[in-house]
Amino acid sequence: MDQKARTIVAAGIFFSNLTCYLSATSFHQIDSITSNTSATDLFPVSGLINGAGVDFDVNPPHDSISFSASSLWVTVDCAPLPCDYYAEALPIPVLTIDLGTDRPLNEISIWGYSSTNSNGAKRASLRFATNAEGTGNFANSINFNPSFPILVGGTERQSFAFGRTLTARYVEVTLTDNHFIAPGNGSNGELPGGDRVGLGEIAFAVPESDLDQIFVTAPNEFSLKSGTPGTSALNEFLSSTNYWAVERSSVSGIIYLSVPTDGKIYQVDPSVDPPTISIFVDALGAVFHGLAVNSNDGILYAADSDSDTIKKYALSDGQADGSLGTGFIRPNEVIFNEATQQLTISDSGTDSLYIYTKSGTLVTALSNSTTDGAWGLAIDPQNGDLLYSSHDLGIIYRRGQSGGAATIEHQNLQGPRGLGFDRWGGLYCVESKTGQVKTFGPSPLTTYTTAAGGRDISILADCDLDGDFLPDAWEASSGGSGLTFMGDADGDGIVNGIEAATGGSTLTSADGSPVDFTRNSDGEFLITHQALKKSSLQYTLWLSTDLISWQAAETLPSQVEGTGLYNTWNFRFTPEDEGFPIDTPRLFSRLGLEPSL
């Protein structure tokens, strides 16, 4: 193999989808596991699925905590010793795992058999089947057959990322090699063994896909849900109060809550423990409903049904700053469009929508059959269209930026109220009569059913308060706010989004390569990539011998936890692992990154 030809050909197409992950790792419960070698196995295969807290630590980095016959699996040996299990007429071990029901999967975790012999499995390949397909139809609907290397060892968790999330009940693991090195008895300095095939544990981490937080208000209940409902530290502070609207600043992260019954607007800082809660506005007699934030001008807008106007308050100190709008009868919701610098108000008393400039000039008044019971408002982040819900008609409507007649987006809903979009363009709606947060189409967020009589909703990510898909921590260390994903602040030809994902910085144009490509003495290639921890990306390694024809690698990457913003991803393979002749003269690679929801 020509060492000089081992070249990295730039990172592939990169899409704007940097996101937040939860901190803890949990693992799916495994119902059962079988092996095709069970009749002769030395240690039974059931030892591979004892799980967190029994065979490995429940806390990261999830090292093994048990080494015994009941916590290992290994086949019969070949004879006479020394010998290579895979050179004899013995069956290639195939393990079949049953997760009990269809589960979301995006990685497999393996613990090695031993660090003192070479009997541990060296390479595995996977196939998947759904509950409906059963174990007789692997690779039927899930056309994904990756492989990965397993290192000699027994303590450390080896995590291999699929680069995507799939849904399956059954996983087939075929072990295609062990670590045998001739002669196998240690006489040449090699690690002895290789006469068996073994593993220490198998587990599947639960995809940490509850990426953003969903804020919902309901009568006498405030719910901040991310993951398991009811776990928010804010619930105990914000219960038994008649909250109406919830709004969050995309700059400070401060949450604003209106209370219509006592003329107050509260502010909450969820970034400290315990959260700090204080009165932001105290206006005796006011009946506050909808809220909206204009971060650039430092203004909080509040729909006041006592004065039937939109009140303005300074974000800096909560001081009144005038009002806008006339002719309302119980204004319900207000939203500020950053792109157009306009406000839209839904008014329940007149069954109308009103659009104003931020200075208070009326632009448009909409009052027709689609605005009966007008309530929730949202701006589509992809095209700027206005979406609004009719609580009375059970319909969500869409109105284009250029105006014209509204079209039905979703219907047959039961009391749709607050609307919100997540960072991937997914729409959410508080359905008040069922107490549910409805989603439309695939969603990476967990929804819940505790919003009885729900009113308003807001969805934001803690790590990206300004919603620009650049993590705030990275922005703070790379020039501050004001960066855009597709911009190139340092003029080095690499957009800010790629710099954020690959360990670069906008403060220097001398960024190192995000990918290193080396080859060890065993002929294995190691491709190393520094990947942002708080990201949800699909990694595809492409290989070529001529820079013209490329094929996607079947080798899965392993992850090594880092101490900073980045983890290390390693692709480890030999040319023959990927279908190339062992004497291939040149091998090029490129790494593609794209969203993985």
C-alpha positions as CSV (number, residue, x, y, z in Angstrom):
1,M,0.0,0.0,0.0
2,D,1.5,3.3,-1.0
3,Q,1.7,5.3,2.2
4,K,1.7,8.6,0.4
5,A,-1.6,7.8,-1.2
6,R,-3.3,7.7,2.2
7,T,-5.0,11.0,1.7
8,I,-8.0,12.6,3.3
9,V,-10.2,14.2,0.6
10,A,-12.0,17.0,2.6
11,A,-15.1,16.5,4.7
12,G,-18.2,15.7,2.7
13,I,-21.4,17.7,2.5
14,F,-22.4,19.1,5.9
15,F,-25.9,20.1,6.8
16,S,-26.9,22.5,9.6
17,N,-28.0,20.2,12.4
18,L,-25.9,20.6,15.5
19,T,-28.0,19.7,18.5
20,C,-28.0,18.9,22.2
21,Y,-27.7,15.6,23.8
22,L,-28.7,14.5,27.3
23,S,-25.8,13.7,29.6
24,A,-26.6,10.2,30.9
25,T,-26.5,6.9,29.0
26,S,-29.2,4.3,29.6
27,F,-29.5,0.9,27.9
28,H,-32.4,-1.1,26.4
29,Q,-33.6,-4.1,28.3
30,I,-32.7,-7.3,26.3
31,D,-35.2,-10.1,26.6
32,S,-33.1,-13.0,25.4
33,I,-30.1,-14.1,23.4
34,T,-29.3,-17.4,21.6
35,S,-26.3,-18.8,19.8
36,N,-26.0,-21.3,17.0
37,T,-23.1,-22.9,19.0
38,S,-25.1,-23.3,22.2
39,A,-24.9,-27.1,22.2
40,T,-21.1,-26.9,22.7
41,D,-20.4,-23.5,24.2
42,L,-18.2,-23.6,27.3
43,F,-19.9,-20.5,28.9
44,P,-23.6,-20.0,28.0
45,V,-24.5,-17.1,25.8
46,S,-27.0,-15.8,28.3
47,G,-24.0,-14.3,30.2
48,L,-23.8,-11.6,27.5
49,I,-27.0,-9.8,28.5
50,N,-26.9,-9.3,32.3
51,G,-26.9,-5.6,31.7
52,A,-26.0,-2.3,33.5
53,G,-25.3,-2.7,37.2
54,V,-24.6,-6.4,36.9
55,D,-21.9,-6.8,34.3
56,F,-21.0,-3.2,33.7
57,D,-21.2,0.0,35.6
58,V,-24.4,2.0,35.2
59,N,-22.3,5.2,35.1
60,P,-20.1,6.4,32.3
61,P,-17.7,5.2,31.0
62,H,-19.5,2.0,31.8
63,D,-16.5,-0.2,32.5
64,S,-17.0,-3.9,33.1
65,I,-17.5,-4.8,36.8
66,S,-17.8,-8.6,36.6
67,F,-15.5,-11.3,35.2
68,S,-16.9,-14.8,35.8
69,A,-18.4,-17.7,33.9
70,S,-21.8,-16.2,34.4
71,S,-20.8,-12.9,32.9
72,L,-18.9,-14.2,29.8
73,W,-19.6,-16.3,26.7
74,V,-17.2,-18.4,24.9
75,T,-17.3,-21.3,22.4
76,V,-15.8,-24.7,22.6
77,D,-12.1,-24.9,21.6
78,C,-10.5,-26.4,18.6
79,A,-8.0,-29.2,19.1
80,P,-5.3,-30.1,19.3
81,L,-3.9,-26.8,20.9
82,P,-2.6,-24.5,19.8
83,C,-5.0,-23.9,16.9
84,D,-7.1,-21.2,15.2
85,Y,-10.9,-21.7,15.7
86,Y,-11.6,-20.2,12.3
87,A,-9.2,-22.5,10.5
88,E,-11.1,-25.6,11.7
89,A,-14.4,-27.1,10.7
90,L,-16.3,-25.3,13.4
91,P,-19.4,-23.1,12.9
92,I,-19.0,-19.4,12.6
93,P,-20.8,-18.1,15.8
94,V,-24.1,-16.3,15.1
95,L,-25.9,-14.6,18.1
96,T,-29.5,-13.7,17.9
97,I,-30.8,-10.9,20.3
98,D,-34.4,-10.3,21.1
99,L,-35.2,-6.8,22.5
100,G,-38.8,-7.8,23.3
101,T,-40.3,-5.2,21.0
102,D,-39.3,-2.7,18.3
103,R,-36.7,-0.4,19.7
104,P,-34.9,2.7,18.4
105,L,-31.2,1.7,17.9
106,N,-28.2,3.9,16.9
107,E,-25.3,2.0,18.4
108,I,-24.1,-1.3,19.8
109,S,-21.8,-1.7,22.8
110,I,-19.4,-4.6,23.2
111,W,-17.1,-5.6,26.1
112,G,-14.2,-7.8,25.2
113,Y,-13.6,-11.4,26.5
114,S,-10.1,-11.1,27.9
115,S,-7.0,-9.0,27.8
116,T,-4.7,-12.0,28.6
117,N,-5.6,-14.2,25.6
118,S,-6.6,-13.8,22.0
119,N,-9.9,-15.8,22.3
120,G,-12.0,-12.7,22.1
121,A,-14.0,-12.0,18.9
122,K,-12.2,-9.6,16.6
123,R,-14.8,-8.6,14.1
124,A,-18.6,-8.7,13.9
125,S,-21.3,-7.9,11.4
126,L,-25.0,-7.1,12.0
127,R,-28.4,-7.6,10.5
128,F,-31.7,-6.4,11.8
129,A,-35.4,-7.4,11.7
130,T,-38.6,-5.8,13.1
131,N,-41.2,-7.4,15.3
132,A,-43.4,-8.0,12.3
133,E,-40.6,-9.7,10.3
134,G,-39.3,-12.0,13.0
135,T,-36.0,-13.8,13.0
136,G,-36.6,-15.5,9.7
137,N,-36.5,-12.2,7.8
138,F,-33.2,-10.4,8.7
139,A,-32.2,-7.6,6.4
140,N,-35.7,-7.6,4.8
141,S,-36.9,-4.1,5.4
142,I,-33.7,-2.8,7.1
143,N,-31.1,-2.9,4.3
144,F,-28.2,-2.1,6.7
145,N,-25.5,-4.7,7.3
146,P,-22.5,-3.0,9.0
147,S,-19.5,-4.5,10.5
148,F,-17.0,-3.4,13.2
149,P,-13.8,-4.5,14.8
150,I,-13.5,-5.5,18.5
151,L,-10.3,-4.9,20.3
152,V,-8.6,-7.2,22.7
153,G,-9.8,-6.3,26.2
154,G,-12.3,-6.9,28.8
155,T,-12.9,-3.8,31.0
156,E,-13.6,-0.9,28.6
157,R,-16.9,-0.4,26.8
158,Q,-16.4,-0.4,23.0
159,S,-19.3,1.6,21.5
160,F,-19.9,1.5,17.8
161,A,-22.2,4.1,16.3
162,F,-24.6,3.2,13.4
163,G,-24.5,6.7,12.1
164,R,-28.3,6.6,11.9
165,T,-31.3,5.6,14.0
166,L,-33.2,2.5,13.0
167,T,-36.1,0.6,14.6
168,A,-35.8,-3.2,15.2
169,R,-36.7,-5.9,17.6
170,Y,-34.1,-8.5,16.6
171,V,-30.4,-8.1,16.0
172,E,-28.2,-10.8,14.5
173,V,-24.5,-10.6,15.4
174,T,-22.1,-12.8,13.3
175,L,-18.6,-13.0,14.6
176,T,-16.3,-13.5,11.7
177,D,-12.9,-13.6,13.3
178,N,-10.9,-13.8,16.6
179,H,-7.5,-12.5,17.5
180,F,-5.5,-15.6,16.8
181,I,-1.8,-15.0,15.7
182,A,0.3,-18.0,14.8
183,P,1.5,-20.1,16.4
184,G,-1.0,-19.3,19.2
185,N,1.0,-20.4,22.2
186,G,3.0,-17.2,22.8
187,S,6.3,-18.7,21.8
188,N,6.9,-15.8,19.3
189,G,5.8,-13.1,21.7
190,E,2.2,-13.2,20.4
191,L,-0.8,-13.1,22.8
192,P,-1.6,-16.8,23.2
193,G,-5.0,-18.3,22.4
194,G,-7.4,-17.9,19.5
195,D,-8.7,-21.5,19.8
196,R,-12.1,-20.1,21.0
197,V,-14.4,-17.2,20.3
198,G,-15.8,-15.1,23.2
199,L,-17.3,-11.9,24.3
200,G,-17.8,-10.2,27.7
201,E,-21.2,-8.4,27.2
202,I,-23.5,-6.8,24.6
203,A,-25.8,-3.8,25.2
204,F,-27.6,-1.2,23.2
205,A,-27.7,2.4,24.4
206,V,-31.0,4.1,24.3
207,P,-30.8,6.9,21.7
208,E,-30.5,10.2,23.5
209,S,-32.9,11.9,21.1
210,D,-34.9,14.2,23.5
211,L,-32.8,17.0,22.3
212,D,-34.8,20.2,23.1
213,Q,-37.1,21.2,25.9
214,I,-40.9,21.6,25.5
215,F,-42.5,24.2,27.7
216,V,-46.3,24.0,28.1
217,T,-48.7,26.0,30.2
218,A,-52.1,24.7,31.5
219,P,-54.5,25.9,34.2
220,N,-52.8,25.5,37.6
221,E,-49.9,23.5,36.1
222,F,-46.6,24.4,34.5
223,S,-44.8,21.6,32.7
224,L,-41.2,21.7,31.6
225,K,-40.9,18.4,29.9
226,S,-37.7,16.9,28.5
227,G,-37.6,13.1,28.6
228,T,-39.7,11.6,31.3
229,P,-42.7,13.8,32.1
230,G,-42.8,15.4,35.5
231,T,-39.1,15.4,36.1
232,S,-38.4,19.1,35.8
233,A,-36.9,21.0,38.7
234,L,-39.2,23.8,37.8
235,N,-42.5,22.0,38.4
236,E,-42.3,22.3,42.2
237,F,-41.7,26.0,42.0
238,L,-44.3,26.7,39.3
239,S,-47.3,24.5,40.3
240,S,-50.8,25.7,41.3
241,T,-50.6,29.0,39.4
242,N,-52.8,30.0,36.5
243,Y,-50.1,30.5,33.9
244,W,-51.2,31.4,30.3
245,A,-48.3,32.1,28.0
246,V,-44.7,30.9,28.0
247,E,-42.0,32.6,26.0
248,R,-38.2,32.2,26.2
249,S,-35.5,34.7,25.1
250,S,-33.2,33.2,22.4
251,V,-30.4,35.3,23.8
252,S,-30.5,35.0,27.6
253,G,-32.5,31.8,27.9
254,I,-34.8,33.5,30.4
255,I,-38.4,32.1,30.5
256,Y,-41.3,34.5,30.7
257,L,-44.7,33.4,32.0
258,S,-47.9,35.4,32.1
259,V,-50.6,35.1,34.8
260,P,-53.9,36.6,33.7
261,T,-55.6,36.6,37.1
262,D,-53.3,38.9,39.0
263,G,-51.6,41.1,36.3
264,K,-48.1,39.6,36.7
265,I,-45.4,38.3,34.4
266,Y,-42.8,36.1,36.0
267,Q,-39.3,35.5,34.8
268,V,-37.4,32.3,35.4
269,D,-33.7,31.5,35.0
270,P,-33.5,27.7,34.5
271,S,-29.7,27.7,34.1
272,V,-29.0,27.8,37.8
273,D,-29.8,25.2,40.5
274,P,-32.3,25.8,41.9
275,P,-34.0,27.9,39.2
276,T,-34.5,31.6,40.2
277,I,-38.0,32.9,39.9
278,S,-39.0,36.5,40.3
279,I,-41.8,39.0,39.3
280,F,-40.8,40.7,36.1
281,V,-44.0,42.8,35.6
282,D,-46.6,43.7,38.3
283,A,-49.4,45.6,36.7
284,L,-52.5,45.7,38.9
285,G,-55.6,45.1,36.9
286,A,-53.9,43.8,33.7
287,V,-55.0,40.5,32.2
288,F,-52.0,39.2,30.5
289,H,-52.3,36.5,27.9
290,G,-49.9,36.0,25.0
291,L,-46.2,37.0,25.2
292,A,-43.5,37.6,22.5
293,V,-39.9,38.6,22.7
294,N,-38.0,41.0,20.4
295,S,-34.5,40.3,21.5
296,N,-32.7,42.8,19.2
297,D,-34.7,45.7,20.5
298,G,-34.9,44.3,24.1
299,I,-38.7,44.4,24.2
300,L,-41.3,42.0,25.7
301,Y,-44.7,42.3,24.1
302,A,-47.7,41.2,26.3
303,A,-51.3,40.9,25.1
304,D,-53.4,42.7,27.8
305,S,-57.1,41.8,27.7
306,D,-57.9,44.5,30.2
307,S,-56.8,47.4,28.1
308,D,-57.2,45.4,24.8
309,T,-53.8,46.5,23.6
310,I,-50.3,45.0,23.3
311,K,-48.2,46.3,26.1
312,K,-44.4,46.7,25.7
313,Y,-41.9,46.2,28.5
314,A,-38.1,46.6,28.5
315,L,-36.3,43.3,28.8
316,S,-33.6,45.0,30.9
317,D,-35.8,45.9,33.8
318,G,-39.5,45.2,33.1
319,Q,-40.4,48.9,32.8
320,A,-43.4,49.8,30.8
321,D,-42.6,51.2,27.3
322,G,-45.9,52.0,25.8
323,S,-48.4,49.9,23.8
324,L,-49.7,49.3,20.3
325,G,-52.9,48.3,18.6
326,T,-56.6,49.2,18.9
327,G,-59.9,47.5,18.3
328,F,-59.0,44.2,20.0
329,I,-61.5,42.4,22.2
330,R,-59.5,40.0,24.3
331,P,-56.3,39.6,22.4
332,N,-55.1,36.0,22.8
333,E,-51.7,35.4,21.4
334,V,-48.9,37.6,20.0
335,I,-45.8,36.5,18.0
336,F,-42.9,38.6,16.8
337,N,-41.4,37.8,13.4
338,E,-37.6,38.5,13.4
339,A,-37.4,38.4,9.6
340,T,-40.1,40.9,8.9
341,Q,-39.9,42.8,12.2
342,Q,-43.7,42.5,12.5
343,L,-46.1,41.3,15.1
344,T,-49.1,39.1,14.6
345,I,-52.0,39.1,17.1
346,S,-54.8,36.6,17.4
347,D,-57.9,38.2,18.9
348,S,-60.7,35.9,20.3
349,G,-63.3,38.6,20.7
350,T,-63.3,39.7,17.0
351,D,-62.2,36.3,15.6
352,S,-59.5,38.1,13.7
353,L,-55.8,38.2,13.1
354,Y,-53.9,41.5,13.0
355,I,-50.4,42.2,11.7
356,Y,-48.6,45.3,12.9
357,T,-45.1,46.8,12.4
358,K,-43.1,46.9,15.6
359,S,-43.7,50.7,15.6
360,G,-47.5,50.1,15.8
361,T,-48.7,50.6,12.2
362,L,-51.4,48.2,11.1
363,V,-50.4,46.2,8.1
364,T,-53.2,43.6,7.7
365,A,-56.4,42.6,9.4
366,L,-57.7,39.1,8.6
367,S,-61.3,38.2,9.6
368,N,-63.0,35.4,7.7
369,S,-64.2,31.9,8.2
370,T,-60.7,30.6,8.9
371,T,-60.1,32.9,11.9
372,D,-63.1,31.8,14.0
373,G,-61.6,31.0,17.4
374,A,-58.1,32.1,16.3
375,W,-55.6,31.2,18.9
376,G,-52.0,29.8,18.4
377,L,-49.5,31.4,16.1
378,A,-46.1,30.3,14.7
379,I,-43.7,31.2,11.9
380,D,-42.5,28.3,9.7
381,P,-38.7,28.5,10.0
382,Q,-38.2,27.1,6.5
383,N,-40.2,29.6,4.5
384,G,-41.5,32.2,6.8
385,D,-45.2,31.3,6.4
386,L,-47.6,32.1,9.2
387,L,-49.5,29.2,10.8
388,Y,-52.4,29.8,13.1
389,S,-54.8,27.5,14.9
390,S,-58.6,27.8,15.1
391,H,-59.6,26.4,18.5
392,D,-63.3,26.4,17.5
393,L,-62.9,24.7,14.1
394,G,-60.2,22.2,15.1
395,I,-57.9,23.3,12.2
396,I,-54.4,24.7,11.7
397,Y,-54.1,27.0,8.8
398,R,-51.1,28.2,6.7
399,R,-50.8,31.7,5.2
400,G,-47.9,32.5,2.8
401,Q,-45.7,35.5,3.2
402,S,-47.2,37.0,0.1
403,G,-50.7,36.8,1.5
404,G,-53.6,35.3,-0.3
405,A,-56.1,32.7,1.0
406,A,-55.1,30.5,3.9
407,T,-54.9,26.7,3.3
408,I,-55.6,23.9,5.7
409,E,-52.4,22.5,7.2
410,H,-54.0,20.0,9.7
411,Q,-57.6,19.4,10.7
412,N,-59.8,17.2,12.9
413,L,-58.0,18.4,16.0
414,Q,-59.7,18.8,19.4
415,G,-59.2,22.4,20.6
416,P,-55.8,23.3,19.0
417,R,-54.2,26.2,20.9
418,G,-50.5,27.0,21.2
419,L,-48.2,26.2,18.2
420,G,-44.5,25.9,18.0
421,F,-41.7,24.6,15.7
422,D,-38.6,22.7,16.8
423,R,-35.2,23.3,15.3
424,W,-35.8,20.7,12.5
425,G,-38.9,22.3,11.2
426,G,-41.3,19.9,13.0
427,L,-44.6,21.4,14.1
428,Y,-46.2,20.9,17.6
429,C,-49.6,21.9,18.8
430,V,-51.2,21.9,22.3
431,E,-54.5,20.1,21.9
432,S,-56.4,21.4,24.9
433,K,-59.3,19.0,24.9
434,T,-57.2,15.9,25.0
435,G,-54.4,17.3,27.1
436,Q,-51.8,16.3,24.5
437,V,-48.9,17.9,22.7
438,K,-49.5,16.8,19.1
439,T,-46.7,16.3,16.6
440,F,-47.1,16.2,12.8
441,G,-44.6,13.8,11.1
442,P,-41.4,12.3,12.6
443,S,-40.2,14.1,15.7
444,P,-37.0,13.7,17.7
445,L,-38.7,15.0,20.8
446,T,-40.7,13.2,23.4
447,T,-44.2,14.5,23.8
448,Y,-46.6,13.9,26.7
449,T,-50.2,13.9,27.8
450,T,-50.3,16.0,31.0
451,A,-51.2,19.3,29.5
452,A,-54.9,19.2,30.3
453,G,-56.5,22.4,29.1
454,G,-53.1,23.4,27.7
455,R,-52.6,26.9,26.3
456,D,-49.2,27.8,25.1
457,I,-46.0,26.0,24.0
458,S,-42.4,26.9,23.4
459,I,-39.6,24.7,22.2
460,L,-35.9,25.6,22.5
461,A,-32.5,23.9,23.1
462,D,-30.4,24.8,26.1
463,C,-27.1,24.5,24.1
464,D,-28.4,26.7,21.2
465,L,-30.6,29.4,22.6
466,D,-30.4,31.6,19.5
467,G,-31.4,28.7,17.3
468,D,-28.6,29.2,14.7
469,F,-27.5,25.5,15.0
470,L,-24.1,26.7,16.4
471,P,-23.7,25.6,20.0
472,D,-23.5,28.6,22.3
473,A,-20.4,27.2,24.1
474,W,-18.5,27.0,20.8
475,E,-19.7,30.5,19.7
476,A,-18.5,31.9,23.0
477,S,-15.0,30.5,22.4
478,S,-15.0,31.4,18.7
479,G,-15.8,35.0,18.4
480,G,-19.2,35.3,20.3
481,S,-22.7,35.7,19.0
482,G,-23.5,37.0,15.6
483,L,-22.0,34.0,13.7
484,T,-24.1,32.3,11.1
485,F,-23.9,28.6,10.3
486,M,-23.0,29.1,6.6
487,G,-20.7,32.1,7.2
488,D,-17.0,32.0,7.1
489,A,-15.9,34.4,9.9
490,D,-12.1,33.8,9.5
491,G,-12.1,33.5,5.7
492,D,-10.4,30.1,5.6
493,G,-12.9,28.5,3.2
494,I,-14.5,26.4,5.9
495,V,-18.0,27.5,6.9
496,N,-18.6,28.1,10.6
497,G,-20.9,25.1,11.0
498,I,-18.1,22.7,9.8
499,E,-15.6,24.4,12.1
500,A,-18.0,23.9,15.0
501,A,-18.5,20.2,14.3
502,T,-14.8,19.4,13.7
503,G,-13.0,21.3,16.4
504,G,-12.1,24.4,14.4
505,S,-12.3,28.0,15.5
506,T,-13.2,31.3,13.7
507,L,-10.4,33.0,15.6
508,T,-7.7,31.5,13.4
509,S,-7.4,30.3,9.8
510,A,-4.8,27.7,10.7
511,D,-7.2,25.0,11.7
512,G,-5.8,21.4,11.7
513,S,-7.3,18.7,9.6
514,P,-10.5,17.4,11.3
515,V,-9.6,13.9,10.1
516,D,-6.4,11.9,10.5
517,F,-5.6,8.9,8.4
518,T,-2.9,6.4,9.5
519,R,-2.0,2.7,9.1
520,N,-0.5,0.4,11.7
521,S,1.9,-2.5,11.5
522,D,-0.9,-5.0,11.2
523,G,-2.1,-3.4,7.9
524,E,-5.2,-1.8,9.6
525,F,-6.2,1.7,8.7
526,L,-7.3,4.1,11.5
527,I,-9.3,7.2,10.5
528,T,-9.8,9.5,13.4
529,H,-12.3,12.4,13.5
530,Q,-12.9,15.0,16.3
531,A,-16.7,15.2,16.5
532,L,-18.7,17.8,18.5
533,K,-20.3,16.0,21.5
534,K,-23.5,18.0,21.2
535,S,-24.4,17.0,17.7
536,S,-26.8,14.6,16.0
537,L,-25.0,13.6,12.8
538,Q,-24.8,10.6,10.5
539,Y,-21.2,9.8,9.6
540,T,-20.5,8.0,6.3
541,L,-17.0,6.9,5.4
542,W,-16.4,6.7,1.7
543,L,-13.5,4.8,0.2
544,S,-11.9,4.9,-3.3
545,T,-8.9,3.7,-5.1
546,D,-9.1,6.3,-7.9
547,L,-11.0,9.4,-6.6
548,I,-13.7,8.6,-9.2
549,S,-15.7,5.6,-7.9
550,W,-16.6,5.7,-4.2
551,Q,-18.1,3.1,-2.0
552,A,-19.6,3.6,1.5
553,A,-17.6,1.7,4.1
554,E,-19.4,-1.0,6.1
555,T,-17.1,-0.5,9.1
556,L,-18.8,1.3,12.0
557,P,-17.0,4.0,13.9
558,S,-16.2,3.6,17.6
559,Q,-16.4,6.5,20.0
560,V,-13.9,7.6,22.7
561,E,-15.2,10.1,25.2
562,G,-13.3,13.4,25.4
563,T,-13.0,15.9,28.3
564,G,-13.9,19.0,26.3
565,L,-16.5,19.8,23.6
566,Y,-15.4,16.9,21.4
567,N,-15.4,13.1,21.3
568,T,-13.0,11.1,19.1
569,W,-14.6,8.8,16.4
570,N,-12.4,6.0,15.0
571,F,-12.9,4.0,11.9
572,R,-10.6,0.9,12.1
573,F,-10.4,-1.5,9.2
574,T,-8.2,-3.4,6.7
575,P,-8.6,-3.1,3.0
576,E,-10.0,-6.6,2.7
577,D,-12.6,-5.8,5.4
578,E,-14.1,-3.3,2.9
579,G,-13.8,-5.6,-0.2
580,F,-10.5,-4.3,-1.5
581,P,-7.5,-6.6,-2.3
582,I,-4.9,-6.7,0.4
583,D,-2.3,-5.4,-2.0
584,T,-4.5,-2.4,-3.2
585,P,-1.8,0.2,-4.2
586,R,-3.8,3.3,-3.2
587,L,-6.8,4.0,-0.9
588,F,-8.5,7.4,-0.5
589,S,-11.2,8.3,2.0
590,R,-13.7,11.1,2.6
591,L,-16.1,11.6,5.5
592,G,-19.6,12.7,4.9
593,L,-21.7,14.3,7.7
594,E,-25.4,14.9,7.6
595,P,-28.4,15.0,10.0
596,S,-29.4,11.9,11.8
597,L,-32.8,12.3,13.5
